[in-house]
């Protein structure tokens, strides 16, 4: 007789097969709110994963967010709060009754509590801290004393530790009797009498060993202890580089103060990647779709202003050749081609460089080899596209020399674009600036100025 496996489809949970929130759920919640059917709202939200519920709150407007929170009342799941975008989370907390908030945050581990309150305004932060038990409040307040974006902010205090002389049986009995185990953990941390970690035993090894087996004989002595003051980006890199699942966090004396698990590291990796992507576009790293118009406008304005200045510089270069353009109108038609190709080539090299710097793949050991590679790539692409655009220019305007000028300018600009795309982020990184945030404007300026100057300068020499 064959067995049947009960598989629940993503659609049943209000999620499309691509793991995005099903639009029918959003529409259903809004319709139920309009009808005043609180039970229907709760029934639609109950099957949702906390992350999907957070997406729901972020996709609807402010009025509907308030109506959803009021409809849920005491059924609000506190584990959804850390999943929310910062601006939405702060708004939501204004709608939550103090008693409901107190119950909602009790289910959170210490690292999620810290993540929830660390960026809040003082008033909102006090509201959450007041809702906590005394022990939890002390833990969170201690974590907040560590620098922002440090291991001390990432770590959770809930962990399982044991001395090396304990047996597997003693450890299992201890964990079964404990009422404050972490919701998820992967290793038992072995500590000496001074509370310094000396090894780790994976849960899989404990489960697969006999009760009399001693932890000291099972433990892995090679492990990575994370300094509590280490930057979270470095922590995430360590997890990725060494394939860690969890790691103990130690203070300056080497004593165990917490643990970081893979889910926290993955979250930081995602945030860093998203931040780099946004900054490459000249957007603040913490901008989201839920931000208000004025907040978004204010954050985007500075880099648009920088872009305006760089555009003026490029226009000044063009102005130096106004007589050439007047005498040869075809130059004005072809000018954007050279600048656009250079800008795209520079952005390609820039994107590769910024990502390689973030992942520590681009170092002083291979820097010159990568610079040479990007320069040669720019030269090679320049030659190929010079032939193509040179032929196009000749056919278009029936002028051989115009095609030659266009081709030579293309070679020069793509060569410079490759060099600028790698050298500018490297230079900014050496100077202590964020290459993701500042490189784009500089690379665009270089490729525009060089492209315009090369094309119009060659035209002045060869066509007039």
Long-range contacts (C-beta under 8 A, 24 or more apart in sequence): 12-47, 13-47, 13-48, 13-49, 13-52, 14-44, 14-47, 14-48, 14-52, 15-48, 15-49, 15-52, 20-55, 21-48, 21-52, 21-55, 21-56, 21-59, 25-56, 26-56, 26-59, 26-60, 29-56, 29-60, 29-64, 29-68, 30-60, 30-64, 33-64, 33-67, 33-68, 33-71, 38-71, 41-68, 41-71, 41-72, 42-71, 42-72, 42-75, 45-72, 46-75, 50-77, 50-79, 50-80, 50-83, 51-80, 51-83, 53-77, 53-80, 53-83, 54-80, 54-83, 54-84, 54-85, 54-88, 57-84, 57-88, 57-92, 58-84, 58-85, 58-88, 58-288, 58-289, 58-290, 62-91, 65-91, 65-92, 65-95, 66-95, 69-95, 69-96, 70-95, 73-97, 73-100, 74-99, 74-100, 74-103, 76-100, 76-104, 77-104, 77-107, 78-103, 78-104, 78-105, 78-106, 78-107, 78-108, 79-107, 79-108, 79-112, 81-105, 81-108, 81-116, 82-108, 82-112, 82-115, 82-116, 85-288, 85-290, 86-119, 86-286, 86-288, 87-288, 87-290, 87-291, 87-292, 87-295, 88-288, 88-290, 89-116, 90-120, 90-121, 90-124, 93-120, 93-124, 93-127, 93-128, 98-127, 98-130, 98-131, 101-127, 101-128, 101-131, 102-131, 102-132, 105-131, 105-132, 106-132, 106-133, 106-136, 109-156, 109-158, 109-182, 109-183, 110-136, 110-139, 110-140, 110-143, 110-155, 110-156, 110-157, 110-158, 110-258, 111-154, 111-155, 111-156, 111-260, 111-264, 112-156, 113-139, 113-140, 114-140, 114-143, 114-144, 114-153, 115-153, 117-144, 118-144, 118-148, 118-153, 146-228, 146-229, 147-229, 149-231, 149-232, 149-233, 150-228, 150-229, 150-230, 150-231, 150-232, 151-226, 151-227, 151-228, 151-229, 151-230, 151-231, 151-232, 151-235, 151-249, 151-260, 152-228, 152-229, 152-249, 152-257, 152-258, 153-232, 154-232, 154-235, 154-260, 154-264, 154-265, 154-268, 155-226, 155-228, 155-249, 155-257, 155-258, 155-259, 155-260, 155-264, 156-182, 156-258, 156-259, 156-260, 156-261, 156-264, 157-257, 157-258, 158-182, 158-183, 158-185, 159-185, 159-189, 159-248, 159-256, 159-258, 159-259, 160-185, 160-187, 160-188, 160-189, 161-188, 161-189, 161-190, 161-191, 161-197, 161-256, 162-188, 162-189, 162-190, 162-191, 162-215, 163-190, 163-191, 163-192, 163-193, 163-215, 164-190, 164-192, 164-198, 164-199, 164-214, 164-215, 164-216, 164-219, 165-214, 165-215, 165-216, 166-214, 166-215, 167-211, 167-212, 167-213, 167-214, 167-215, 168-206, 168-209, 168-210, 168-211, 168-212, 168-213, 168-214, 168-215, 168-218, 169-211, 169-212, 171-206, 171-215, 172-206, 172-211, 184-261, 184-263, 185-246, 185-259, 185-261, 186-245, 186-246, 186-261, 186-262, 187-245, 187-246, 188-215, 189-248, 189-256, 189-259, 190-215, 190-216, 190-219, 191-256, 194-254, 194-255, 195-255, 195-256, 196-250, 196-254, 196-255, 196-256, 197-223, 197-225, 197-248, 197-250, 197-256, 199-223, 200-246, 200-248, 202-245, 223-247, 223-248, 225-249, 225-250, 225-254, 226-250, 226-260, 227-252, 228-252, 228-257, 228-258, 232-268, 233-268, 233-272, 233-358, 235-260, 235-265, 235-268, 236-265, 236-266, 236-268, 236-269, 236-272, 237-359, 237-360, 239-265, 239-266, 239-269, 240-265, 240-269, 240-359, 272-358, 273-358, 275-436, 276-354, 276-355, 276-358, 276-436, 279-434, 279-436, 279-437, 280-350, 280-351, 280-354, 280-436, 280-439, 280-440, 281-440, 282-306, 282-307, 282-437, 282-440, 282-441, 285-437, 303-441, 306-441, 307-441, 307-444, 310-441, 310-444, 310-445, 310-448, 311-448, 313-445, 313-448, 313-449, 314-339, 314-445, 314-448, 314-449, 314-452, 317-448, 317-449, 317-452, 317-453, 317-456, 318-452, 318-456, 320-456, 321-452, 321-456, 321-457, 321-459, 321-460, 324-456, 324-459, 324-460, 324-463, 324-464, 325-456, 327-464, 328-402, 328-459, 328-463, 328-464, 330-396, 330-397, 330-399, 330-402, 331-455, 331-456, 331-459, 334-393, 334-402, 334-406, 334-455, 335-452, 335-455, 335-456, 337-389, 337-406, 338-406, 338-409, 338-410, 338-413, 338-451, 338-452, 338-454, 338-455, 339-413, 339-447, 339-448, 339-451, 339-452, 341-385, 341-389, 341-410, 341-413, 341-414, 341-451, 342-413, 342-414, 342-416, 342-417, 342-447, 342-448, 342-450, 342-451, 343-417, 343-443, 343-444, 343-447, 343-448, 345-378, 345-381, 345-413, 345-414, 345-417, 345-418, 345-421, 345-447, 346-417, 346-418, 346-420, 346-421, 346-443, 346-444, 346-446, 346-447, 347-421, 347-440, 347-443, 348-421, 349-374, 349-377, 349-378, 349-417, 349-418, 349-420, 349-421, 349-422, 350-420, 350-421, 350-422, 350-424, 350-425, 350-439, 350-440, 350-443, 352-421, 352-422, 353-421, 353-422, 353-425, 353-426, 353-435, 353-439, 354-425, 354-435, 354-436, 354-439, 357-425, 357-426, 357-429, 357-435, 358-436, 362-426, 367-426, 370-422, 371-419, 371-422, 371-423, 371-426, 374-418, 374-419, 374-421, 374-422, 375-415, 375-418, 375-419, 375-422, 376-418, 377-418, 378-414, 378-415, 378-416, 378-417, 378-418, 378-419, 378-421, 379-411, 379-414, 379-415, 379-418, 381-414, 381-418, 382-410, 382-411, 382-412, 382-413, 382-414, 382-415, 383-411, 385-410, 385-414, 386-410, 386-411, 401-462, 401-463, 402-459, 402-463, 404-462, 405-455, 405-458, 405-459, 405-462, 405-463, 406-455, 408-454, 408-458, 409-451, 409-454, 409-455, 409-458, 412-450, 412-454, 413-447, 413-450, 413-451, 413-454, 413-455, 416-446, 416-447, 416-450, 417-443, 417-446, 417-447, 417-450, 420-446, 420-447
